[in-house]
Amino acid sequence: MKQSPYRSKLASSMAGAALLMALLAVGVIAFLASFGLWQQQRTLSVEKAERDAQQAIFTAIWVPSIFTFGIYFKLCALMASKQ
């Protein structure tokens, strides 16, 4: 039995459409995966930035404390030298 030329064109166009849909599906999946990874990286960056900010505040709190202890010990030394 001989196939009609119309049927072979239809089959090739269906195969082309299936290939196009497969490529579109893979493209959408790749886009969603990259978006998910970008969001994850962004979340980690935000968490890291918050952690860095907390560490900076912690360090900033210690600087005045160290200066205050230094002034206190200097005053104690001055008071001891006056007596």
Secondary structure, 3 states (H helix, E strand, C coil): CCCCHHHHHHHHHHHHHHHHHHHHHHHHHHHHHHHHHHHHHHHHHHHHHHHHHHHHHHHHHHHHHHHHHHHHHHHHHHHHHHC
